[in-house]
Amino acid sequence: MSNIKVMYREHITNGTFVISEDLDDSYEVYMEAYVDETFSFPNKKRLPLDANKIGICKGTKEFLKKYTYTYLTQGVNTDFPLDGSECPIRKGTYYIKEMNLDVTPFPDEMPLGFVKGILYIVKGDQKLGSIEIFVEIFNSD
């Protein structure tokens, strides 16, 4: 459950999200990515940007901090343990305040069009939930 909103012309992200139970590495995450270069999304195709299953604590430590270091700082604009130092990640309500996405750590080569990323949360073979993110990638020239 979450209450996260993208606001203003600068696309500032604010809100809260709830983790309903303690998460250790028996919970895993993996990602799938799709693109529609026609900007209409019925013509989506799978991208080779998938991330294989990884324990949630290990994934937080290895990837989350890497891709959020420029715009999320624990104790400043989030209380989520971004550095992976807390395992298990404790259940509770976490906040994000005035997060402004910086694309610096992302790959230089990205497809143009609408991109959909789906992060699945699993335990064993059971899917427990997912987070979907839609973005439009275009040349700013």
ABEGO torsion letter per residue (X at the ends): XBBBBBBEAAGBBBEBBBBABBBBAABBBBBBBBBBAAGAGAABBBBAABBBBBBAAAAAAAAAAAAAAAABBBGAABABBAAGABOBBBBEBBBBBGBBBBAAABBABBBBEBBBBBBBBBBEABBAEBBBBBBBBBBAX
